[in-house]
Protein backbone atom coordinates (compact mmCIF):
# COMPACT_ATOMS: atom_id res chain seq x y z
CA UNK A 1 0.00 0.00 0.00
CA UNK A 2 2.88 2.39 0.70
CA UNK A 3 4.86 1.53 -2.45
CA UNK A 4 2.31 0.78 -5.17
CA UNK A 5 4.87 1.33 -7.96
CA UNK A 6 6.87 -1.68 -6.73
CA UNK A 7 3.87 -3.94 -6.34
CA UNK A 8 3.34 -6.86 -6.87
CA UNK A 9 6.68 -7.93 -5.39
CA UNK A 10 9.30 -10.25 -6.79
CA UNK A 11 10.55 -12.94 -4.44
CA UNK A 12 13.75 -10.94 -3.88
CA UNK A 13 11.78 -7.77 -3.06
CA UNK A 14 9.46 -9.72 -0.76
CA UNK A 15 12.42 -11.14 1.17
CA UNK A 16 13.87 -7.62 1.52
CA UNK A 17 10.49 -6.32 2.71
CA UNK A 18 10.14 -9.08 5.30
CA UNK A 19 13.65 -8.53 6.63
CA UNK A 20 13.49 -4.76 7.07
CA UNK A 21 14.98 -3.67 10.37
CA UNK A 22 12.69 -0.76 11.09
CA UNK A 23 9.02 -0.72 12.02
CA UNK A 24 8.95 -4.46 12.83
CA UNK A 25 8.17 -6.45 15.95
CA UNK A 26 9.59 -9.01 15.94
CA UNK A 27 12.42 -8.38 13.50
CA UNK A 28 13.12 -11.37 11.27
CA UNK A 29 15.81 -12.66 8.94
CA UNK A 30 13.99 -14.99 6.55
CA UNK A 31 15.75 -16.82 3.75
CA UNK A 32 14.19 -17.46 0.34
CA UNK A 33 12.96 -20.94 1.25
CA UNK A 34 11.10 -19.67 4.32
CA UNK A 35 9.47 -16.85 2.35
CA UNK A 36 8.38 -19.16 -0.47
CA UNK A 37 6.91 -21.65 2.01
CA UNK A 38 4.89 -18.81 3.55
CA UNK A 39 3.78 -17.59 0.10
CA UNK A 40 2.63 -21.11 -0.78
CA UNK A 41 0.67 -21.36 2.48
CA UNK A 42 -0.97 -18.00 1.78
CA UNK A 43 -1.79 -19.10 -1.78
CA UNK A 44 -3.34 -22.30 -0.45
CA UNK A 45 -5.61 -20.18 1.73
CA UNK A 46 -6.45 -17.84 -1.17
CA UNK A 47 -4.71 -14.99 0.68
CA UNK A 48 -2.01 -14.49 -1.98
CA UNK A 49 -1.44 -15.01 -5.66
CA UNK A 50 1.75 -15.47 -7.66
CA UNK A 51 1.73 -14.15 -11.23
CA UNK A 52 4.04 -13.89 -14.19
CA UNK A 53 3.10 -11.23 -16.68
CA UNK A 54 4.08 -11.53 -20.30
CA UNK A 55 7.36 -9.79 -21.00
CA UNK A 56 8.51 -10.05 -17.40
CA UNK A 57 11.15 -12.53 -16.29
CA UNK A 58 10.33 -12.81 -12.59
CA UNK A 59 7.33 -14.25 -10.82
CA UNK A 60 5.65 -11.66 -8.61
CA UNK A 61 3.52 -12.07 -5.51
CA UNK A 62 0.50 -10.12 -4.37
CA UNK A 63 -1.63 -10.38 -1.24
CA UNK A 64 -5.41 -10.59 -1.22
CA UNK A 65 -6.18 -9.67 2.40
CA UNK A 66 -9.03 -7.33 1.50
CA UNK A 67 -10.75 -10.11 -0.46
CA UNK A 68 -10.12 -12.90 2.05
CA UNK A 69 -11.15 -10.94 5.13
CA UNK A 70 -13.67 -8.68 3.38
CA UNK A 71 -12.11 -5.51 4.79
CA UNK A 72 -11.93 -1.94 3.56
CA UNK A 73 -8.75 -0.13 2.57
CA UNK A 74 -8.63 1.59 5.98
CA UNK A 75 -9.08 -1.72 7.77
CA UNK A 76 -6.37 -3.26 5.59
CA UNK A 77 -3.97 -0.50 6.68
CA UNK A 78 -4.80 -1.17 10.34
CA UNK A 79 -4.30 -4.89 9.89
CA UNK A 80 -0.96 -4.35 8.13
CA UNK A 81 0.36 -2.16 10.94
CA UNK A 82 -0.74 -4.67 13.59
CA UNK A 83 0.90 -7.50 11.68
CA UNK A 84 4.13 -5.48 11.53
CA UNK A 85 4.17 -4.06 15.06
CA UNK A 86 1.95 -6.22 17.26
CA UNK A 87 -0.67 -4.91 19.72
CA UNK A 88 -1.12 -1.12 19.66
CA UNK A 89 -3.27 1.67 21.08
CA UNK A 90 -5.73 3.69 19.01
CA UNK A 91 -3.34 6.63 18.81
CA UNK A 92 -0.41 4.43 17.78
CA UNK A 93 -2.54 2.85 15.06
CA UNK A 94 -3.66 6.23 13.76
CA UNK A 95 -0.10 7.55 13.67
CA UNK A 96 1.40 4.44 12.09
CA UNK A 97 -1.21 4.17 9.33
CA UNK A 98 -0.62 7.72 8.04
CA UNK A 99 1.71 6.39 5.31
CA UNK A 100 -1.01 3.98 4.19
CA UNK A 101 -4.18 6.00 4.34
CA UNK A 102 -5.64 8.97 6.18
CA UNK A 103 -8.04 8.58 9.08
CA UNK A 104 -10.21 11.54 10.10
CA UNK A 105 -9.28 11.02 13.74
CA UNK A 106 -9.04 8.47 16.52
CA UNK A 107 -12.81 7.95 16.41
CA UNK A 108 -12.50 6.95 12.74
CA UNK A 109 -9.82 4.40 13.67
CA UNK A 110 -11.98 3.08 16.51
CA UNK A 111 -14.98 2.72 14.18
CA UNK A 112 -12.94 0.75 11.63
CA UNK A 113 -11.59 -1.52 14.38
CA UNK A 114 -15.09 -2.00 15.77
CA UNK A 115 -16.28 -3.27 12.39
CA UNK A 116 -13.31 -5.64 12.25
CA UNK A 117 -14.10 -7.02 15.72
CA UNK A 118 -17.80 -7.57 15.05
CA UNK A 119 -17.46 -9.07 11.57
CA UNK A 120 -18.54 -12.67 10.94
CA UNK A 121 -14.82 -13.52 10.77
CA UNK A 122 -13.21 -11.10 13.28
CA UNK A 123 -9.67 -10.02 12.43
CA UNK A 124 -9.03 -7.85 15.51
CA UNK A 125 -9.57 -8.08 19.26
CA UNK A 126 -9.23 -5.57 22.09
CA UNK A 127 -6.85 -6.76 24.80
CA UNK A 128 -7.27 -5.96 28.46
CA UNK A 129 -5.17 -3.09 29.80
CA UNK A 130 -1.92 -4.50 31.11
CA UNK A 131 0.01 -3.44 34.22
CA UNK A 132 2.15 -0.42 33.44
CA UNK A 133 0.04 0.56 30.42
CA UNK A 134 -2.34 3.50 30.38
CA UNK A 135 -4.46 2.27 27.47
CA UNK A 136 -5.87 -0.93 26.05
CA UNK A 137 -4.35 -2.29 22.86
CA UNK A 138 -5.76 -3.88 19.74
CA UNK A 139 -4.29 -7.09 18.33
CA UNK A 140 -4.84 -8.88 15.05
CA UNK A 141 -6.35 -12.37 14.93
CA UNK A 142 -4.78 -13.39 11.63
CA UNK A 143 -2.95 -16.68 11.36
CA UNK A 144 -1.90 -18.86 14.24
CA UNK A 145 -3.84 -17.70 17.28
CA UNK A 146 -1.07 -18.85 19.61
CA UNK A 147 0.39 -15.34 19.32
CA UNK A 148 -2.75 -13.93 20.92
CA UNK A 149 -2.85 -16.70 23.48
CA UNK A 150 0.82 -16.11 24.35
CA UNK A 151 0.27 -12.36 24.60
CA UNK A 152 -2.76 -12.83 26.85
CA UNK A 153 -0.97 -15.50 28.92
CA UNK A 154 2.03 -13.17 29.38
CA UNK A 155 -0.33 -10.41 30.41
CA UNK A 156 -2.12 -12.71 32.85
CA UNK A 157 1.22 -13.80 34.35
CA UNK A 158 2.31 -10.17 34.68
CA UNK A 159 -0.99 -9.24 36.32
CA UNK A 160 -0.74 -12.21 38.70
CA UNK A 161 2.85 -11.32 39.51
CA UNK A 162 1.90 -7.70 40.14
CA UNK A 163 -1.09 -8.79 42.20
CA UNK A 164 1.09 -11.19 44.21
CA UNK A 165 3.75 -8.52 44.74
CA UNK A 166 1.04 -6.07 45.80
CA UNK A 167 -0.36 -8.59 48.28
CA UNK A 168 3.14 -9.28 49.65
CA UNK A 169 3.69 -5.54 50.11
CA UNK A 170 0.34 -5.18 51.87
CA UNK A 171 1.20 -8.09 54.18
CA UNK A 172 4.59 -6.56 54.98
CA UNK A 173 3.01 -3.17 55.73
CA UNK A 174 0.47 -4.80 58.04
CA UNK A 175 3.25 -6.68 59.86
CA UNK A 176 5.27 -3.47 60.25
CA UNK A 177 2.24 -1.63 61.62
CA UNK A 178 1.68 -4.39 64.17
CA UNK A 179 5.35 -4.28 65.16
CA UNK A 180 5.29 -0.47 65.52
CA UNK A 181 2.14 -0.69 67.68
CA UNK A 182 3.82 -3.32 69.89
CA UNK A 183 6.96 -1.17 70.25
CA UNK A 184 4.85 1.86 71.17
CA UNK A 185 3.08 -0.18 73.83
CA UNK A 186 6.42 -1.37 75.25
CA UNK A 187 7.83 2.20 75.23
CA UNK A 188 4.75 3.39 77.11
CA UNK A 189 5.24 0.61 79.70
CA UNK A 190 8.91 1.53 80.16
CA UNK A 191 8.01 5.25 80.44
CA UNK A 192 5.36 4.40 82.99
CA UNK A 193 7.86 2.38 85.05
CA UNK A 194 10.48 5.18 84.92
CA UNK A 195 7.98 7.82 85.97
CA UNK A 196 6.76 5.75 88.95
SEDORO-227163 format. One line per 3 residues: their letters; for each residue x, y, z of N, C-alpha, C. Coordinates in Angstrom, 3 decimals, always signed. Example, Ala and Ser with C-alpha at 12.3 -4.5 7.8 and 13.67 -1.06 7.14 Angstrom:
<pts>
AS> +13.190/-5.690/+7.800/+12.300/-4.500/+7.800/+13.200/-3.300/+7.800  +12.850/-2.250/+7.080/+13.670/-1.060/+7.140/+12.900/+0.030/+7.870
</pts>
This chain:
<pts>
XXX> +0.822/-1.203/+0.000/+0.000/+0.000/+0.000/+0.862/+1.262/+0.000  +2.035/+1.192/+0.624/+2.879/+2.390/+0.699/+3.795/+2.539/-0.500  +4.003/+1.462/-1.255/+4.861/+1.530/-2.447/+4.168/+0.859/-3.630
XXX> +3.078/+1.437/-4.101/+2.307/+0.783/-5.168/+3.091/+0.609/-6.474  +4.086/+1.462/-6.725/+4.870/+1.331/-7.960/+5.718/+0.063/-7.974  +6.017/-0.487/-6.826/+6.870/-1.684/-6.729/+6.047/-2.945/-6.486
XXX> +4.754/-2.835/-6.675/+3.874/-3.939/-6.344/+3.214/-4.482/-7.597  +2.995/-5.761/-7.759/+3.340/-6.862/-6.869/+4.857/-7.039/-6.747  +5.273/-7.792/-5.722/+6.681/-7.925/-5.391/+7.299/-9.198/-5.954
XXX> +8.535/-9.057/-6.427/+9.299/-10.251/-6.792/+9.672/-10.969/-5.500  +10.136/-12.201/-5.626/+10.550/-12.944/-4.437/+11.674/-12.203/-3.719  +12.621/-11.674/-4.473/+13.747/-10.943/-3.875/+13.251/-9.701/-3.122
XXX> +12.332/-8.966/-3.711/+11.780/-7.774/-3.061/+10.960/-8.152/-1.830  +10.252/-9.261/-1.896/+9.456/-9.723/-0.762/+10.359/-10.110/+0.408  +11.461/-10.781/+0.121/+12.421/-11.140/+1.168/+12.973/-9.867/+1.821
XXX> +13.347/-8.895/+0.995/+13.870/-7.622/+1.525/+12.819/-6.916/+2.375  +11.567/-6.953/+1.946/+10.490/-6.315/+2.712/+10.287/-7.003/+4.053  +10.315/-8.324/+4.047/+10.136/-9.079/+5.297/+11.260/-8.799/+6.287
XXX> +12.465/-8.641/+5.769/+13.649/-8.525/+6.627/+14.052/-7.091/+6.938  +13.179/-6.137/+6.702/+13.495/-4.758/+7.073/+13.754/-4.684/+8.567  +14.613/-3.767/+8.952/+14.984/-3.672/+10.368/+14.256/-2.555/+11.103
XXX> +13.444/-1.804/+10.410/+12.685/-0.760/+11.093/+11.199/-1.071/+11.019  +10.481/-0.592/+12.018/+9.024/-0.719/+12.025/+8.557/-2.170/+12.064  +9.297/-3.037/+12.751/+8.947/-4.458/+12.829/+9.030/-4.945/+14.274
XXX> +8.100/-5.790/+14.659/+8.169/-6.454/+15.945/+7.463/-7.791/+15.808  +8.148/-8.886/+15.778/+9.590/-9.006/+15.943/+10.317/-8.779/+14.623  +11.613/-8.487/+14.711/+12.424/-8.385/+13.505/+12.785/-9.807/+13.081
XXX> +12.852/-10.019/+11.783/+13.118/-11.365/+11.270/+14.259/-11.328/+10.258  +14.766/-12.511/+9.957/+15.808/-12.664/+8.940/+15.487/-13.932/+8.154  +14.452/-13.830/+7.309/+13.993/-14.987/+6.546/+14.862/-15.221/+5.320
XXX> +15.072/-16.490/+5.009/+15.751/-16.825/+3.751/+14.687/-17.077/+2.678  +15.125/-17.297/+1.460/+14.193/-17.460/+0.342/+13.258/-18.646/+0.541  +13.785/-19.750/+1.046/+12.958/-20.940/+1.250/+11.810/-20.654/+2.219
XXX> +12.120/-19.990/+3.317/+11.097/-19.667/+4.315/+10.015/-18.777/+3.731  +10.432/-17.769/+2.963/+9.471/-16.846/+2.350/+8.591/-17.578/+1.347  +9.173/-18.438/+0.530/+8.383/-19.159/-0.468/+7.421/-20.159/+0.174
XXX> +7.823/-20.761/+1.286/+6.907/-21.653/+2.008/+5.707/-20.846/+2.501  +5.980/-19.666/+3.057/+4.895/-18.805/+3.549/+3.990/-18.363/+2.406  +4.569/-17.995/+1.272/+3.778/-17.592/+0.104/+2.886/-18.743/-0.341
XXX> +3.423/-19.946/-0.369/+2.629/-21.106/-0.776/+1.480/-21.368/+0.197  +1.745/-21.194/+1.495/+0.675/-21.361/+2.481/-0.410/-20.301/+2.293  +0.004/-19.066/+2.028/-0.969/-17.998/+1.775/-1.763/-18.277/+0.501
XXX> -1.084/-18.765/-0.521/-1.788/-19.101/-1.779/-2.792/-20.220/-1.550  -2.424/-21.186/-0.739/-3.338/-22.301/-0.449/-4.597/-21.807/+0.258  -4.463/-20.756/+1.032/-5.614/-20.181/+1.734/-6.252/-19.039/+0.973
XXX> -5.925/-18.894/-0.299/-6.455/-17.840/-1.167/-6.137/-16.434/-0.662  -5.082/-16.300/+0.143/-4.705/-14.993/+0.683/-3.593/-14.334/-0.122  -3.067/-15.050/-1.121/-2.012/-14.494/-1.981/-2.095/-15.149/-3.346
XXX> -1.476/-14.489/-4.299/-1.441/-15.007/-5.664/-0.048/-14.728/-6.227  +0.487/-15.671/-6.968/+1.753/-15.471/-7.664/+1.449/-15.380/-9.147  +2.025/-14.381/-9.812/+1.727/-14.154/-11.229/+3.018/-13.930/-12.011
XXX> +2.936/-14.209/-13.286/+4.038/-13.891/-14.188/+3.418/-13.260/-15.427  +3.659/-11.969/-15.557/+3.098/-11.226/-16.680/+3.953/-11.431/-17.919  +3.313/-11.354/-19.068/+4.078/-11.531/-20.301/+5.096/-10.399/-20.438
XXX> +6.283/-10.769/-20.854/+7.358/-9.795/-21.002/+8.183/-9.601/-19.743  +7.741/-10.162/-18.644/+8.507/-10.055/-17.398/+9.186/-11.381/-17.117  +10.390/-11.304/-16.562/+11.150/-12.526/-16.289/+10.797/-13.140/-14.936
XXX> +10.503/-12.315/-13.953/+10.326/-12.808/-12.589/+8.857/-13.039/-12.245  +8.653/-14.027/-11.405/+7.330/-14.254/-10.817/+7.153/-13.204/-9.727  +5.946/-12.665/-9.629/+5.648/-11.664/-8.613/+4.506/-12.154/-7.728
XXX> +4.487/-11.624/-6.508/+3.522/-12.075/-5.511/+2.675/-10.896/-5.046  +1.376/-11.145/-4.904/+0.496/-10.121/-4.365/-0.422/-10.730/-3.321  -0.758/-9.909/-2.322/-1.633/-10.378/-1.241/-3.076/-10.028/-1.555
XXX> -3.978/-10.775/-0.973/-5.408/-10.591/-1.216/-6.177/-10.456/+0.094  -5.571/-9.786/+1.060/-6.178/-9.675/+2.398/-7.562/-9.050/+2.353  -7.725/-8.004/+1.547/-9.028/-7.331/+1.500/-10.115/-8.260/+0.988
XXX> -9.767/-9.152/+0.064/-10.754/-10.109/-0.462/-11.033/-11.231/+0.539  -9.970/-11.769/+1.130/-10.122/-12.902/+2.049/-10.892/-12.502/+3.301  -10.538/-11.347/+3.880/-11.149/-10.937/+5.134/-12.321/-9.978/+4.948
XXX> -12.585/-9.615/+3.692/-13.669/-8.682/+3.376/-13.533/-7.402/+4.208  -12.389/-6.735/+4.045/-12.110/-5.513/+4.792/-11.888/-4.350/+3.836  -12.118/-3.159/+4.350/-11.928/-1.942/+3.556/-10.446/-1.589/+3.484
XXX> -10.132/-0.592/+2.703/-8.749/-0.126/+2.571/-8.213/+0.387/+3.914  -9.042/+1.103/+4.670/-8.628/+1.592/+5.980/-8.365/+0.415/+6.928  -9.245/-0.557/+6.902/-9.084/-1.724/+7.767/-7.842/-2.524/+7.367
XXX> -7.572/-2.567/+6.081/-6.372/-3.262/+5.593/-5.114/-2.574/+6.118  -5.113/-1.251/+6.148/-3.970/-0.500/+6.683/-3.782/-0.809/+8.169  -4.870/-0.847/+8.918/-4.797/-1.167/+10.342/-4.252/-2.574/+10.558
XXX> -4.749/-3.507/+9.781/-4.301/-4.890/+9.891/-2.812/-4.998/+9.565  -2.370/-4.313/+8.519/-0.959/-4.346/+8.126/-0.065/-3.845/+9.250  -0.458/-2.740/+9.870/+0.356/-2.160/+10.943/+0.380/-3.087/+12.162
XXX> -0.733/-3.731/+12.460/-0.745/-4.668/+13.586/+0.100/-5.904/+13.285  +0.069/-6.361/+12.045/+0.902/-7.503/+11.676/+2.389/-7.148/+11.788  +2.739/-5.917/+11.467/+4.135/-5.481/+11.532/+4.601/-5.171/+12.942
XXX> +3.725/-4.606/+13.774/+4.165/-4.058/+15.059/+3.511/-4.682/+16.290  +2.584/-5.612/+16.105/+1.947/-6.223/+17.261/+0.846/-5.346/+17.848  +0.416/-5.656/+19.077/-0.668/-4.905/+19.716/-0.334/-3.429/+19.877
XXX> -1.340/-2.563/+19.605/-1.123/-1.121/+19.657/-2.373/-0.390/+20.133  -2.164/+0.821/+20.636/-3.266/+1.669/+21.077/-3.912/+2.339/+19.869  -5.056/+2.957/+20.092/-5.733/+3.691/+19.012/-4.830/+4.775/+18.419
XXX> -4.189/+5.542/+19.284/-3.340/+6.634/+18.814/-2.135/+6.102/+18.038  -1.530/+5.031/+18.515/-0.409/+4.428/+17.780/-0.865/+3.960/+16.404  -2.030/+3.332/+16.348/-2.541/+2.847/+15.060/-2.813/+4.009/+14.104
XXX> -3.386/+5.077/+14.622/-3.657/+6.231/+13.760/-2.358/+6.810/+13.208  -1.384/+6.977/+14.079/-0.100/+7.551/+13.668/+0.616/+6.653/+12.663  +0.625/+5.368/+12.922/+1.399/+4.443/+12.090/+0.726/+4.087/+10.769
XXX> -0.543/+4.427/+10.612/-1.211/+4.168/+9.333/-1.211/+5.391/+8.416  -0.615/+6.501/+8.860/-0.621/+7.722/+8.041/+0.021/+7.511/+6.677  +1.058/+6.669/+6.604/+1.707/+6.393/+5.313/+0.805/+5.576/+4.387
XXX> -0.121/+4.835/+4.978/-1.006/+3.979/+4.189/-2.227/+4.741/+3.689  -2.890/+5.388/+4.641/-4.181/+6.002/+4.336/-4.509/+6.994/+5.445  -5.312/+7.981/+5.162/-5.645/+8.974/+6.181/-6.920/+8.640/+6.929
XXX> -6.850/+8.704/+8.241/-8.038/+8.584/+9.078/-8.433/+9.985/+9.519  -9.727/+10.215/+9.685/-10.214/+11.535/+10.099/-9.909/+11.837/+11.557  -9.585/+10.835/+12.323/-9.284/+11.016/+13.737/-9.293/+9.675/+14.436
XXX> -9.066/+9.704/+15.732/-9.036/+8.475/+16.516/-10.393/+7.776/+16.481  -11.464/+8.548/+16.459/-12.812/+7.955/+16.407/-13.007/+7.159/+15.115  -12.427/+7.642/+14.024/-12.501/+6.945/+12.741/-11.748/+5.615/+12.823
XXX> -10.595/+5.625/+13.477/-9.817/+4.398/+13.674/-10.616/+3.415/+14.520  -11.203/+3.929/+15.593/-11.981/+3.083/+16.506/-13.185/+2.465/+15.796  -13.824/+3.230/+14.929/-14.982/+2.717/+14.184/-14.554/+1.587/+13.246
XXX> -13.435/+1.781/+12.554/-12.935/+0.746/+11.633/-12.580/-0.523/+12.402  -11.941/-0.359/+13.546/-11.587/-1.518/+14.378/-12.834/-2.214/+14.910  -13.838/-1.428/+15.279/-15.089/-1.998/+15.773/-15.744/-2.894/+14.734
XXX> -15.725/-2.447/+13.478/-16.279/-3.273/+12.395/-15.481/-4.559/+12.231  -14.162/-4.461/+12.387/-13.308/-5.643/+12.248/-13.541/-6.643/+13.385  -13.863/-6.143/+14.573/-14.096/-7.024/+15.718/-15.460/-7.694/+15.666
XXX> -16.443/-7.023/+15.061/-17.804/-7.566/+15.052/-18.170/-8.269/+13.751  -17.203/-8.385/+12.838/-17.457/-9.069/+11.569/-17.716/-10.556/+11.820  -18.300/-11.227/+10.822/-18.537/-12.669/+10.943/-17.236/-13.417/+11.195
XXX> -16.142/-12.949/+10.581/-14.816/-13.523/+10.772/-13.919/-12.428/+11.355  -13.959/-12.214/+12.679/-13.213/-11.103/+13.282/-11.715/-11.201/+12.993  -11.110/-10.059/+12.713/-9.672/-10.019/+12.433/-8.908/-9.248/+13.502
XXX> -9.640/-8.677/+14.470/-9.029/-7.855/+15.515/-9.738/-8.123/+16.840  -8.988/-8.002/+17.922/-9.566/-8.078/+19.262/-8.969/-6.957/+20.118  -9.692/-6.585/+21.155/-9.233/-5.565/+22.089/-8.732/-6.280/+23.340
XXX> -7.455/-6.110/+23.642/-6.848/-6.756/+24.801/-7.149/-5.962/+26.069  -7.121/-6.638/+27.184/-7.271/-5.956/+28.463/-6.064/-5.055/+28.700  -6.287/-3.978/+29.458/-5.168/-3.093/+29.798/-4.212/-3.862/+30.692
XXX> -2.932/-3.771/+30.376/-1.916/-4.502/+31.112/-1.269/-3.615/+32.171  -0.687/-4.227/+33.202/+0.008/-3.438/+34.221/+1.095/-2.573/+33.570  +1.157/-1.336/+33.977/+2.152/-0.420/+33.437/+1.725/+0.271/+32.151
XXX> +0.549/-0.059/+31.646/+0.040/+0.561/+30.420/-1.162/+1.427/+30.762  -1.223/+2.600/+30.114/-2.343/+3.500/+30.375/-3.573/+3.142/+29.545  -3.355/+2.530/+28.383/-4.465/+2.275/+27.467/-4.520/+0.816/+27.041
XXX> -5.698/+0.411/+26.613/-5.871/-0.928/+26.050/-5.303/-0.953/+24.640  -4.944/-2.140/+24.178/-4.349/-2.292/+22.860/-5.165/-3.258/+22.008  -5.088/-3.026/+20.711/-5.758/-3.882/+19.736/-4.733/-4.842/+19.145
XXX> -5.169/-6.090/+18.915/-4.290/-7.093/+18.326/-5.022/-7.811/+17.204  -4.261/-8.146/+16.170/-4.839/-8.882/+15.047/-5.094/-10.336/+15.435  -6.015/-10.962/+14.722/-6.346/-12.372/+14.932/-6.031/-13.193/+13.689
XXX> -5.106/-12.725/+12.892/-4.776/-13.386/+11.633/-3.735/-14.459/+11.874  -3.948/-15.618/+11.280/-2.954/-16.680/+11.362/-3.090/-17.485/+12.626  -1.962/-18.006/+13.063/-1.898/-18.861/+14.237/-2.287/-18.060/+15.468
XXX> -3.362/-18.464/+16.135/-3.843/-17.700/+17.282/-3.002/-17.902/+18.537  -1.920/-18.684/+18.440/-1.070/-18.851/+19.612/-0.397/-17.535/+19.984  -0.202/-16.645/+19.014/+0.388/-15.340/+19.321/-0.505/-14.598/+20.297
XXX> -1.801/-14.597/+20.022/-2.746/-13.926/+20.920/-2.778/-14.626/+22.269  -2.809/-15.945/+22.237/-2.854/-16.701/+23.481/-1.604/-16.417/+24.299  -0.425/-16.389/+23.635/+0.820/-16.109/+24.349/+0.804/-14.702/+24.909
XXX> +0.324/-13.741/+24.127/+0.267/-12.359/+24.598/-0.642/-12.262/+25.806  -1.817/-12.884/+25.741/-2.757/-12.827/+26.852/-2.204/-13.577/+28.056  -1.541/-14.728/+27.816/-0.966/-15.495/+28.924/+0.139/-14.695/+29.601
XXX> +0.968/-14.018/+28.802/+2.026/-13.175/+29.376/+1.407/-12.067/+30.208  +0.350/-11.484/+29.685/-0.325/-10.407/+30.410/-0.926/-10.933/+31.713  -1.527/-12.124/+31.646/-2.120/-12.708/+32.846/-1.051/-13.006/+33.894
XXX> +0.121/-13.527/+33.427/+1.220/-13.797/+34.355/+1.718/-12.507/+34.985  +1.842/-11.459/+34.160/+2.314/-10.168/+34.680/+1.324/-9.612/+35.700  +0.031/-9.741/+35.390/-0.987/-9.243/+36.323/-0.951/-10.041/+37.621
XXX> -0.806/-11.367/+37.508/-0.745/-12.206/+38.705/+0.495/-11.877/+39.516  +1.606/-11.666/+38.834/+2.853/-11.316/+39.510/+2.705/-9.980/+40.232  +2.112/-9.007/+39.532/+1.896/-7.696/+40.139/+0.944/-7.804/+41.315
XXX> -0.118/-8.596/+41.132/-1.090/-8.788/+42.203/-0.438/-9.465/+43.396  +0.386/-10.498/+43.133/+1.095/-11.193/+44.206/+2.063/-10.269/+44.918  +2.797/-9.462/+44.148/+3.746/-8.516/+44.740/+2.997/-7.484/+45.570
XXX> +1.856/-7.041/+45.075/+1.040/-6.071/+45.800/+0.542/-6.669/+47.112  +0.108/-7.920/+47.071/-0.363/-8.591/+48.284/+0.779/-8.757/+49.274  +1.973/-9.140/+48.777/+3.143/-9.277/+49.649/+3.465/-7.949/+50.326
XXX> +3.417/-6.871/+49.561/+3.693/-5.542/+50.111/+2.665/-5.178/+51.172  +1.396/-5.464/+50.889/+0.339/-5.180/+51.871/+0.540/-5.984/+53.152  +0.938/-7.257/+53.005/+1.197/-8.092/+54.183/+2.363/-7.538/+54.995
XXX> +3.414/-7.108/+54.293/+4.585/-6.565/+54.980/+4.244/-5.265/+55.716  +3.446/-4.428/+55.091/+3.014/-3.170/+55.728/+2.195/-3.467/+56.980  +1.288/-4.430/+56.883/+0.468/-4.797/+58.040/+1.343/-5.326/+59.172
XXX> +2.346/-6.148/+58.837/+3.253/-6.681/+59.861/+4.047/-5.556/+60.513  +4.519/-4.606/+59.712/+5.266/-3.468/+60.252/+4.397/-2.607/+61.158  +3.152/-2.410/+60.779/+2.239/-1.631/+61.617/+2.018/-2.319/+62.963
XXX> +1.858/-3.632/+62.929/+1.683/-4.393/+64.170/+2.921/-4.266/+65.049  +4.103/-4.383/+64.417/+5.355/-4.283/+65.160/+5.521/-2.888/+65.773  +5.199/-1.841/+65.009/+5.291/-0.471/+65.523/+4.329/-0.284/+66.694
XXX> +3.116/-0.801/+66.582/+2.135/-0.687/+67.680/+2.653/-1.393/+68.923  +3.259/-2.572/+68.768/+3.821/-3.321/+69.891/+4.969/-2.547/+70.534  +5.845/-1.965/+69.716/+6.960/-1.173/+70.246/+6.451/+0.059/+70.999
XXX> +5.436/+0.700/+70.473/+4.852/+1.856/+71.166/+4.302/+1.458/+72.526  +3.633/+0.305/+72.564/+3.078/-0.175/+73.828/+4.197/-0.433/+74.827  +5.294/-1.081/+74.361/+6.423/-1.368/+75.246/+7.091/-0.077/+75.739
XXX> +7.245/+0.907/+74.839/+7.830/+2.198/+75.229/+6.966/+2.861/+76.292  +5.661/+2.804/+76.123/+4.750/+3.385/+77.115/+4.894/+2.668/+78.459  +5.053/+1.364/+78.459/+5.243/+0.608/+79.699/+6.534/+1.022/+80.387
XXX> +7.621/+1.116/+79.593/+8.912/+1.528/+80.159/+8.811/+2.940/+80.701  +8.193/+3.858/+79.975/+8.009/+5.245/+80.437/+7.220/+5.275/+81.738  +6.191/+4.453/+81.791/+5.363/+4.402/+82.986/+6.175/+3.907/+84.179
XXX> +7.014/+2.901/+83.968/+7.865/+2.377/+85.051/+8.884/+3.424/+85.512  +9.475/+4.154/+84.593/+10.484/+5.175/+84.916/+9.833/+6.308/+85.705  +8.678/+6.711/+85.310/+7.975/+7.817/+85.968/+7.529/+7.432/+87.379
X> +7.242/+6.186/+87.641/+6.762/+5.746/+88.951/+7.958/+5.533/+89.816
</pts>
